Amino acid sequence: MVPHLVTAQNGPLLDLEKKILDSTPAIERWFRLEWQEHTPPFYCSVDLRNAGYKLAPVDTNLFPGGFNNLATEMLPLSVQAAMAAIDKYCPDARNLLLVPEVHTRNPSYLQNVARLMQIFRQTGLHVRLGSLDPDVTEPTPLALPDGNMLVVEPMVRSPNGRRVGLKDFDPCTILLNNDLSAGIPDILQNIHEQSLLPPLHAGWAIRRKRNHLVAYDEVAKKFGKLIDVDPWLVNPLHAQLDDANLSEAQGREALADQVAALMSKIKKKYKEYGMRDQKPWVIVKPDAGTYGMGVLTIKDASEIKDLSAQQLGRLSVIKDGVQVSGLVVQEGVPTHENIDGAVAEPVVYMVDRYVIGGFYRVHAERGIDQNLKAPGAQFVPLAFAQQHAVPDLKAKPGTAAPNRFYVYGVVARLGLLAASWELERTDPNPEVY
Amino acid sequence: MVPHLVTAQNGPLLDLEKKILDSTPAIERWFRLEWQEHTPPFYCSVDLRNAGYKLAPVDTNLFPGGFNNLATEMLPLSVQAAMAAIDKYCPDARNLLLVPEVHTRNPSYLQNVARLMQIFRQTGLHVRLGSLDPDVTEPTPLALPDGNMLVVEPMVRSPNGRRVGLKDFDPCTILLNNDLSAGIPDILQNIHEQSLLPPLHAGWAIRRKRNHLVAYDEVAKKFGKLIDVDPWLVNPLHAQLDDANLSEAQGREALADQVAALMSKIKKKYKEYGMRDQKPWVIVKPDAGTYGMGVLTIKDASEIKDLSAQQLGRLSVIKDGVQVSGLVVQEGVPTHENIDGAVAEPVVYMVDRYVIGGFYRVHAERGIDQNLKAPGAQFVPLAFAQQHAVPDLKAKPGTAAPNRFYVYGVVARLGLLAASWELERTDPNPEVY
């Protein structure tokens, strides 16, 4: 099944789909060569938005939850990819310590953790769960919706202080499924003898959106050149504001100027593609913000001066006692995919350099220009049912599910590659590599 | 669906299934470590026989056809595994030359070739077909059953004689899907600048069954020790006869002695497992023989003296003008799997070190002790439909399809590992590695 693409503006995308399918050998070889030079993140999920006239990543998550939303038929792909990843970091690994989010009583999140444990067991690892919750002082069972149990355990340092593990469990690899937005806990500092994945600077205690966007610009440009398409078709325009003191009129004006400038760039692009009726909008988000937090939708620069103190307050983030005031302004990309009348956006999962599945995030009460990461969102793994077929080169553009899914996989991997460059460039200890 | 296991003697196998599932992390880690030391064959298919009391590989094919019999849902696993394999041999590869069998007008075989081309295209390679048929002197189209076309082209040496390719196509890798049972053609000799996969000594012009069986003995022993099971549960007993001149009475007597000795070993094993009613039999095959050729089923050593000259003749093979008279005698393993009343044996496919799918070879007119590789055989890819689920650790032994398929995958990989050791040991130019 291909979700209905509810837009007349799908010409550029059908052209993009055709170009991507025709260029498959070149694209795959390019990725292969890039992965010779750069290390992919251990795992990653990318939210895409399909506007018909463009298809772009809008979020690149380096601590993906939601593995439970992938179709079970896709599990062997995850296992195979995880085998390749483990091979790279610790080929003789016996034990893996998985560190989940602290709010681990959410049943859906716990199922994600259980799914990850199942995947890593199949790669030949004993997997146990280490908790960053200071209240977890002894092994603590957590009930899964299916009646099974998970056990989270307090993490401990080895007697010489050099290793992290559990009381009777010495892992070779520590895999974070916790995005560290609460800061970097002491127990994760100065780990040198074990692989800590993803690295600490991938966590939201340190990560900044702008670094990703800058890397993505370069990736999109290279990709555009490779297959001869306008990089804008896979890349939202964006701008950044370094010192935005929004409590002062001057700061708000600077933001309004940035917004207005970006709006006019978007309009120019719309005009270039003959979309005269399309109304641009932008997304403003804190540079240091976590997943979905403090995201504002602005349809006109004049709205900035009318923002409430609360809305403005959410745009600045306190990290380790320091206010991070940088902002990112990004071209809004509507999602024109639609499942049973509800707005949908594809989410693509990758382990190492491999696409291992995906699903649609669907929200019946949200609009095409709204954030679907909100209460009421549903996940439709089955909509990706045919993702495991290979492309059909003879199908008419836009009609074959495997072709659409292949294109999603390519664009999602552009986000993955950008994340790899980003992590390389922001590594505080590059000599470790 | 789990094929019906039509035997009362399934106790040892259910025990084996349980042990394998319980030991998954240890087994997968062991494979992971072995693949650090040894290179897996590029691709491989393994025929298994499930007797209920044992589950063993009976053929390890290093030039697998039949990729078209795999369920299309499994293709992404093949693509992912092929990506890993290509990475190893020629990461910057752009072109792959695939060399199919010469009898390429068989529609089913052509579909296998088309499927392989599809897989390698998705890994980022331009794929073309080189023919070893001296009658192919120009690009020759071959019609596929689905209306598409393949084109085989004459292979040529580069002007300096150092590379092999097509007229305007210089491959980095040459992949043989031709088992070289007709001998090694000149055009494949002395290739040093390109990867030739599998290596020439994997072809039946050079390969000898005994080397594989000896390597498999060691693999099975290591595996038995690892999970504490009798290696016999995954390994047919066997013997070999070096100079068997069967045209003389002395040669036939020597063979009859070997058969009798092996029969008594098998009986002892049957007794150990309480299978007093089970009748042993053995398979006699030429050491240098190709796929299914000249295979004899012997139920009593006394049959040897009554064999016809024709039957005896098929047991000796002429290779490059030299008679190869070595024989292999192997414990017969009945297949007790049954699909809709027809005898079935699982065939498992691997690319690099990964299990990528499989199917059942089913033959309605053959018995449980007969070779199913015969006219009338059918392939049931759908019977493996649940192979892409991960094991269900809570299912009762013998009832869950994913568990049965996981066990198949483990035993097939024992054959893969043995093939890897075999190729290493029989490599005429080991310093190349």
Interface residues (C-beta under 8 A of the other chain):
Chain A: T24 P25 A26 I27 E28 R29 W30 F31 R32 L33 Q36 T72 E73 M74 L75 P76 L77 V79 Q80 A81 M83 A84 I86 D87 P91 D92 A93 R94 Q118 I119 R121 Q122 T123 G124 L125 H126 Y354 Q387 H388 A389 V390 P391
Chain B: T24 P25 A26 I27 E28 R29 W30 F31 R32 L33 Q36 T72 E73 M74 L75 P76 L77 V79 Q80 A81 M83 A84 I86 D87 P91 D92 A93 R94 Q118 I119 R121 Q122 T123 G124 L125 H126 Y354 Q387 H388 A389 V390 P391
